[in-house]
Amino acid sequence: AAIRALRGDPAGAATALGMSQALRGVLDRGEPDVTALAVRLAAELGEDAYTAAFERGARLPRQEAVEALSR
């Protein structure tokens, strides 16, 4: 997710965070870097757009999420 954000793709980064949640079962909000990234993306995209992108990633089937994150 952080790499996508650095490449100028905040929506893709938010979607990647959602995919991470789908794979792990929970988003690791205890990790300061993850929390900071989520806050920054929500501020950059707006809360509604961030939530939509995150949920799009979180809804992906496990195998699709693995494949998408591998690219």
Backbone as ProteinMPNN parsed JSONL, in Angstrom:
{"seq_chain_A": "AAIRALRGDPAGAATALGMSQALRGVLDRGEPDVTALAVRLAAELGEDAYTAAFERGARLPRQEAVEALSR", "coords_chain_A": {"N_chain_A": [[0.824, -1.19, 0.0], [1.914, 1.237, 0.806], [3.847, 1.64, -1.159], [2.272, 2.009, -3.421], [1.058, 4.39, -2.704], [3.303, 6.081, -2.633], [3.891, 6.092, -5.308], [2.004, 7.73, -6.284], [-0.66, 6.909, -6.295], [-3.168, 7.102, -4.541], [-5.772, 6.023, -4.249], [-5.405, 3.402, -5.109], [-3.646, 2.622, -3.124], [-5.285, 2.723, -0.854], [-7.083, 0.73, -1.557], [-5.321, -1.424, -1.543], [-4.753, -1.534, 1.198], [-7.237, -2.41, 2.07], [-7.247, -4.923, 0.828], [-5.211, -6.097, 2.267], [-6.424, -6.301, 4.755], [-8.386, -8.159, 4.064], [-6.81, -10.399, 3.596], [-5.453, -10.832, 6.016], [-7.439, -10.839, 7.845], [-7.877, -8.822, 9.564], [-7.193, -5.336, 9.813], [-4.076, -4.115, 10.611], [-4.106, -1.951, 12.787], [-2.619, -1.385, 14.978], [-0.079, -1.058, 14.185], [2.005, 1.576, 13.743], [2.843, 2.728, 11.253], [0.966, 1.773, 9.413], [-1.399, 2.853, 10.415], [-0.804, 5.606, 10.184], [-0.55, 5.816, 7.403], [-3.164, 5.125, 6.575], [-4.631, 7.241, 7.716], [-3.479, 9.417, 6.372], [-4.167, 8.797, 3.695], [-6.971, 8.876, 3.817], [-7.325, 11.581, 4.364], [-6.259, 12.692, 2.055], [-7.811, 11.594, -0.051], [-10.384, 12.032, 0.802], [-12.894, 11.122, 3.098], [-15.101, 9.504, 2.228], [-14.321, 8.557, -0.353], [-11.97, 7.237, 0.335], [-12.974, 5.22, 2.043], [-14.609, 3.82, 0.227], [-12.68, 2.853, -1.616], [-11.065, 1.315, 0.095], [-12.935, -0.601, 1.006], [-13.512, -1.83, -1.416], [-11.151, -3.249, -1.883], [-11.168, -4.882, 0.406], [-13.301, -6.568, -0.083], [-12.475, -8.3, -2.028], [-11.972, -11.636, -3.195], [-9.809, -13.944, -1.544], [-7.706, -15.144, -3.17], [-7.684, -13.46, -5.422], [-6.916, -11.081, -4.2], [-4.324, -11.737, -3.335], [-3.072, -12.098, -5.827], [-3.387, -9.515, -6.928], [-1.91, -7.941, -5.135], [0.566, -8.893, -5.647], [1.414, -7.769, -7.943]], "CA_chain_A": [[0.0, 0.0, 0.0], [2.787, 2.408, 0.884], [4.484, 1.829, -2.465], [1.266, 2.599, -4.311], [0.912, 5.79, -2.294], [4.504, 6.787, -3.089], [3.814, 6.191, -6.774], [0.951, 8.676, -6.639], [-1.936, 6.208, -6.473], [-3.771, 6.971, -3.215], [-6.922, 5.11, -4.277], [-4.826, 2.062, -5.156], [-3.082, 2.348, -1.801], [-6.41, 2.428, 0.041], [-7.57, -0.589, -1.953], [-4.334, -2.39, -1.049], [-4.988, -1.7, 2.636], [-8.414, -3.274, 2.176], [-6.831, -6.286, 0.486], [-4.44, -6.579, 3.415], [-7.403, -6.723, 5.759], [-9.021, -9.387, 3.583], [-5.861, -11.508, 3.732], [-5.074, -11.053, 7.414], [-8.639, -10.938, 8.659], [-7.998, -7.574, 10.316], [-6.177, -4.353, 9.473], [-3.196, -3.945, 11.771], [-4.109, -0.548, 13.221], [-1.628, -1.242, 16.034], [1.178, -0.728, 13.517], [1.949, 3.028, 13.513], [2.969, 3.085, 9.839], [-0.312, 1.468, 8.765], [-2.344, 3.867, 10.881], [-0.439, 6.889, 9.576], [-0.886, 5.743, 5.986], [-4.625, 5.169, 6.453], [-5.065, 8.611, 8.027], [-3.043, 10.276, 5.263], [-4.963, 8.497, 2.502], [-8.33, 9.388, 4.041], [-7.261, 13.038, 4.227], [-5.977, 13.007, 0.657], [-8.921, 11.183, -0.913], [-11.684, 12.305, 1.403], [-13.308, 9.925, 3.846], [-15.979, 8.632, 1.434], [-13.541, 7.897, -1.407], [-11.062, 6.301, 1.006], [-13.767, 4.079, 2.499], [-15.023, 3.048, -0.949], [-11.51, 2.149, -2.146], [-10.69, 0.313, 1.091], [-13.929, -1.68, 0.98], [-13.342, -2.548, -2.679], [-10.073, -4.21, -1.643], [-11.553, -5.821, 1.464], [-14.292, -7.517, -0.615], [-11.891, -9.224, -3.004], [-11.657, -12.989, -2.733], [-8.421, -14.092, -1.09], [-6.767, -15.4, -4.272], [-7.587, -12.236, -6.225], [-6.133, -10.116, -3.422], [-2.924, -12.168, -3.41], [-2.592, -11.799, -7.177], [-3.327, -8.061, -7.102], [-0.81, -7.399, -4.333], [1.825, -9.399, -6.201], [1.767, -6.991, -9.144]], "C_chain_A": [[0.866, 1.251, 0.0], [3.467, 2.682, -0.452], [3.505, 2.454, -3.442], [1.048, 4.065, -3.978], [2.101, 6.61, -2.78], [4.517, 6.985, -4.593], [2.681, 7.101, -7.232], [-0.4, 8.047, -6.893], [-2.612, 6.016, -5.113], [-4.976, 6.04, -3.185], [-6.439, 3.661, -4.323], [-4.229, 1.657, -3.823], [-4.183, 1.989, -0.811], [-6.993, 1.052, -0.276], [-6.616, -1.676, -1.459], [-4.462, -2.596, 0.459], [-6.201, -2.593, 2.874], [-8.081, -4.722, 1.855], [-6.037, -6.901, 1.63], [-5.371, -7.059, 4.523], [-8.054, -8.036, 5.347], [-8.101, -10.591, 3.797], [-5.561, -11.848, 5.184], [-6.28, -11.252, 8.323], [-8.895, -9.684, 9.475], [-6.905, -6.629, 9.822], [-5.367, -4.063, 10.72], [-3.081, -2.471, 12.149], [-3.147, -0.317, 14.383], [-0.25, -0.902, 15.481], [1.14, 0.759, 13.151], [2.042, 3.43, 12.045], [1.663, 2.847, 9.085], [-1.347, 2.519, 9.145], [-2.063, 5.208, 10.229], [-0.793, 6.914, 8.092], [-2.392, 5.848, 5.786], [-5.154, 6.576, 6.703], [-4.706, 9.548, 6.881], [-3.882, 10.054, 4.008], [-6.386, 9.022, 2.641], [-8.358, 10.902, 3.893], [-7.078, 13.437, 2.767], [-7.169, 12.725, -0.251], [-10.267, 11.734, -0.464], [-12.182, 11.002, 2.003], [-14.154, 8.972, 3.002], [-15.206, 7.864, 0.366], [-12.572, 6.884, -0.805], [-11.822, 5.038, 1.41], [-14.187, 3.203, 1.329], [-13.859, 2.236, -1.506], [-11.079, 1.029, -1.2], [-11.646, -0.878, 1.026], [-13.854, -2.491, -0.303], [-12.243, -3.61, -2.517], [-10.457, -5.276, -0.637], [-12.531, -6.883, 0.962], [-13.701, -8.53, -1.59], [-11.717, -10.616, -2.404], [-10.155, -13.099, -2.458], [-7.434, -14.248, -2.247], [-6.602, -14.169, -5.153], [-6.76, -11.18, -5.506], [-4.647, -10.463, -3.478], [-2.339, -11.805, -4.769], [-2.431, -10.297, -7.382], [-2.16, -7.455, -6.33], [0.55, -7.853, -4.847], [2.29, -8.595, -7.408], [2.52, -5.753, -8.79]], "O_chain_A": [[0.586, 2.209, -0.72], [3.641, 3.84, -0.832], [3.877, 3.34, -4.212], [0.873, 4.889, -4.876], [1.922, 7.719, -3.285], [5.098, 7.95, -5.09], [2.427, 7.228, -8.43], [-1.208, 8.601, -7.638], [-2.634, 4.905, -4.585], [-5.184, 5.337, -2.197], [-7.001, 2.795, -3.653], [-4.295, 0.491, -3.433], [-4.032, 1.058, -0.02], [-7.354, 0.3, 0.629], [-7.059, -2.731, -1.007], [-4.297, -3.715, 0.945], [-6.193, -3.434, 3.774], [-8.563, -5.64, 2.518], [-6.176, -8.088, 1.924], [-5.132, -8.093, 5.147], [-8.253, -8.924, 6.177], [-8.567, -11.677, 4.139], [-5.43, -13.02, 5.539], [-6.154, -11.77, 9.433], [-9.986, -9.494, 10.013], [-5.816, -7.072, 9.455], [-5.933, -3.794, 11.78], [-2.073, -1.826, 11.861], [-2.883, 0.831, 14.74], [0.641, -0.501, 16.229], [0.319, 1.162, 12.326], [1.383, 4.383, 11.63], [1.296, 3.636, 8.214], [-2.084, 3.013, 8.291], [-2.987, 5.879, 9.769], [-1.282, 7.924, 7.586], [-2.848, 6.587, 4.913], [-6.029, 7.049, 5.977], [-5.52, 10.373, 6.465], [-4.265, 11.012, 3.336], [-6.946, 9.557, 1.684], [-9.318, 11.451, 3.352], [-7.675, 14.408, 2.302], [-7.495, 13.532, -1.121], [-11.183, 11.881, -1.273], [-11.922, 9.92, 1.478], [-13.948, 7.76, 3.053], [-15.407, 6.662, 0.195], [-12.372, 5.803, -1.36], [-11.369, 3.923, 1.152], [-14.13, 1.977, 1.421], [-14.025, 1.062, -1.836], [-10.766, -0.076, -1.643], [-11.21, -2.028, 0.995], [-14.101, -3.697, -0.294], [-12.404, -4.743, -2.97], [-10.112, -6.445, -0.805], [-12.589, -7.98, 1.517], [-14.357, -9.512, -1.939], [-11.355, -10.752, -1.236], [-9.346, -12.413, -3.083], [-6.425, -13.544, -2.291], [-5.49, -13.866, -5.587], [-5.986, -10.461, -6.138], [-3.808, -9.578, -3.649], [-1.235, -11.266, -4.85], [-1.433, -9.857, -7.954], [-1.495, -6.547, -6.828], [1.572, -7.254, -4.513], [3.434, -8.727, -7.844], [2.894, -4.984, -9.675]]}, "name": "protein", "num_of_chains": 1, "seq": "AAIRALRGDPAGAATALGMSQALRGVLDRGEPDVTALAVRLAAELGEDAYTAAFERGARLPRQEAVEALSR"}
